[in-house]
Amino acid sequence: MAETLFALELLARQGGGDQFATWRSRTKNRLGRRARSLLTLARTIRPIPDLLSMVESPAELDSHGEAGLSLVGSRRQNVAGMIEEFHKVALAPYWERVSARLEADCSARGRLILNGGIERLLSTLHPSVRWSSGVLEIPSHRSQDIDPASRGLLLTPSLFLFDKPILIDSASRARPPVLAYPVSLDRAAAATLWSAPSDQDAADALGALVGRTRAAIMKSLTVSCNTSELGRRIGISAASASQHTSVLRSAGLITTQRRLNTALHSLTPLGVALLNGHQHQDLARGAAASLRLAPE
């Protein structure tokens, strides 16, 4: 939802520069009537937090009483439908490649924690973010102190949030605040995202390099799974899957975490880069005891 709304705002603002030019043009040409109405609306309000609150917040329903429930519920359903239509055109065709890039970013930042601790991660999220003495300062249009307390802080990379991080604090105190931060996108990577070869061409090329079964394993591991699940996904035995994952792990293309009797396999950034057909750039850009939103 958040990535869809970031994409909506980017399109409404004509943002993203040359890297998103192909995406902007292609998306505009394919929008239906309802999605175009949503784009017009996004030029007058901020998709996040305004549209997100309209769709997700139960407080909005409660504040209208019984008489207003039907009207407010209908409006939320209409907005949700427009967002879904926009998602099908703007993100769904590219989501596999986009999510693989975001997964690679998460993996790289996981290594930052292992090598430099949480302070290293938080201090390298974005040039505008400052981490000092247990306080994370995030640029914002308003000044506000937020204490996550026992809720923690959820970090999520975003491809369409192209300029600066944004903190999304849920109205529900049960959910942690979300710090979305931008993932850099150069022109070469952008060309791969919006104008990549067909899935069959990519699969054939990767299969010629590592073998069809291992190529199928790598493609399947865009979502992590254990050995038995992996075998079921691509139609081979667990023993055969274990042999292939051992080779891929030795080549640095996947990583395996062992928990009791289960081995959980995931692509490494190198594996994601090979799967996407481009070089993955090393990322170094993070949960805090307290947060501070500092005016720009």
N, C-alpha and C positions, 0 to 999 in steps of 0.2 A: 504493500500500500504506500509506504513512505517513498520508495524509489519511483513509483508511478507518479506521485504528486511532485516529486523533485523534477521529473521529466516534464511534467505539465508546466511547471513554473519556468523551466529553461526554455521551452517552446514559446510560452507567452511573452517572455522577455527577449526572445531572439538571442539567447545567450549561448555560451560554449565555443564561440569562435569558429575557425575553420574545421576543427576536429569534429564538430557536430553538424556541419553544413549539409552533408548528405542525409543524415538522419532527419534534420529539420525539414528539408524539402520533401523527402519521401513520406514522412509522417503527415505533413500538411495535406498532401495530395490524396491521402487515403482516409482522412477523417470523415466520418459520417455526420449527420445533422446533429445528433445529441452530443457527440464529442466536440464538434465545433462550438456548440453552446457552452460547453464546459471550458473551452479555451478562452472564449470571450469573458466568462465569469472570472477566470484566473487572472485576467488583466486588471481587474478591479479589487480583488482581494488576494491574500496570500494563501496558496494551497495548503501550506503548513504554517500556522496551526489551524487556520479557519476552516478549510474543507475537511481536514482530518477530524477536528472536533465535532463538526456537523454530522459526520458519519459514525463516529465511534463513541461519543460521550453520552452515557445514559442520563447524565444530569440535565441535559437539554430537554429530554422527555419529561422528567420529573417536575421541572419548573413550570410546565404549562398546565398541569392539572389534568383531570379526566377529559375536559372539553377539548383540550388541544392535542391530546395524544394522537388521534387519527391524522390530523393535519401535519403535525411535526413528523410522525412516522412515515407518511407518504412523501414528504419532502426529502427525508433522509434516504428513502428507498430510491427516489428519482436521482439524487446526486450519486448514490452508490452505483446505480446503473450506468450513468454517464462516465464515471471513473472506470468501470469495468470495460466499457466500449473503447475508451481511450487506451487502456492497457493492452487490449487485443491488437491494436494497430501500432502503438508506439514502443511497447516493450516485448510482448510475447514473441515476435519473430526473431528477436535478438537475445532472448533471455538466457539461453544456454551458454552463449559466449560471454555475456555480461556477468552472469553468476560465476562462471569459471574464473573470470578476472578478479571478482570480489573475493572468491575463495582463496586465490593466490595471495591476495593482500593480507587476509586473515592469517594465513600460514606464515608469511614473512614477519608479521607483527608478533606472532607467537614466539618466533625465534628471538625477537628483541627482548621479550620478557625473560626468556631463559638466559640470555647473555648479559642483560643489563638491569633486569628487574622492572617493576611496574613504573618506577620513576623514569627510566629510559623510554619506555613506551609512551607515557603521557607527555614527555617533553619533546617528542618527535612526531606528534600527531599532525601538526600543521604550524606554519610559521606564526600564525596569529594567536595560537594557544600557548598559555604560560602555566608552567607547573612550578610551584615554590612553596615550601614549608607546609605541605599537606593541603594546599589549595590549588584548584584547577581554574584558571581564568579563561573564559571563552568570550570572544567579542559578540556583542548583542546590541540591539537598538534600545534596550532598557536595562537599568541596573536592578539586579535581583540576586539574593543569596539563596542557594538551595543546598539542603543537607540531605543526602541520600539515606543517611542512617542505615537501617538494616536492609533497605531496598537495594543497595548497590548501584552500579552504573553499567549500562549496556552500551558497548561500543559497536558501531556498525559502519562499514565502508559504503560509500555511494559513488557511483560513476556519474550520475546526473547532477549531483550537488557539486558544481564545478568550481565555485569560488571560495567558499569558507565553510567551516563547521557550523552546525546548528544543534541546539539542545532541545529535545522534545520531552516535556515533563507531563506525564499522563495525569488526568484528573483523578484517576484511581490510585490511591496511595499504596495499593498492593503491588503495582507494577513499577519497575525501576525507571528512572529517567533515561532517555536514549540520547547518546551523543553520536550524531551522524557526521562523518568527516569525508572530505572529497578524496577520491583516488585519481591520481594524475593520468592523463591520456594524451600521448603524443600523436602526431599525424599518422605515423606508420601503424600504430596500434588501432587508431580510429578506422583506417582503411580496412583493416582486418575485420573489425566489428561490423561495419555497415556493408562491406562489399566482399565478404568472405566467399570462397568457393562453396559449392553445394556440399551438404553433409556426406554424400556418396563419394565425391571427389576427395574430400578431406580424409574419409575413412580409408579409401584406396591408397592414398599417399602414406598415411601412417601405418597401414597394414604392411606395405612394402618394406617399411623401415624396421618395424619391430615384430611383425607377424600378425596375422588377422586376429588370433585369439587374444594376444596381449593388447592389441589395439582396442578390441572390444572391452577388455578389462579396464583399460584407462578411460575409455569413454563412459563406462558404467560408474567409475569412481568419482565422477563429478559430485556425487553424493556418497559419503563414506558408508562402508558396510563391513560386516565380518565375512570370513571365508565361505561359510555355507550360503549366506545370502548372495554373495558374489557368484558362486557356482550356479545358483538358481537363475540369476539375472541373465546369464549368457549361455546357459544350457550345458554346463560341464560339471564333472564331479568335484566335490570339495577337495579331494586329493590333487586333482589336476589344477584347480584354481590355486592351491597352495604352492605348487611347483612354479606356476607362472608368476605369482606375486613375489616369490623369492628372487626370481631373475630381475623383475622390475625394481624391486627394492635395492638389489645390489647395484643397479644402474642409476640409482638416485631418483627414479621417476615416481615412486610411491613411498610412503612411510607407513609403518605398522606399529600400533600401540597394543600392548598385551594387557588384558584385564582378566585375571583368574584364568579360565580356560578359553577365553575368546580373544581373537586377534582382529583389531579394527583397522582397516586399510583406508588410506586417503592419498590423494595426489599431492606431490610436492609442487612448489612453484615451477621447478624445471619440468615436471610432468605436465602441468597446466600449459606452460609455454609451448611444449612440443605438441600437445593436443590442439592448441589454438593455431599452431603454425607460425608463431612469431616469438622473438626473444622476450622473456619476461625481465623487466628492469628491477634491480634490487630496490626494495622499498624501505625507506627509513623515515618515517614521519612521526587511548590508550587505556580500575575502579578507584575512586578517590574517596578520602574521608569526608571532604566537603567540596562544594563547587561554588564558584562565584562568576556571575555574568557581569562582565565589565562593559560599560558603554564604549562605543567605538570613538 
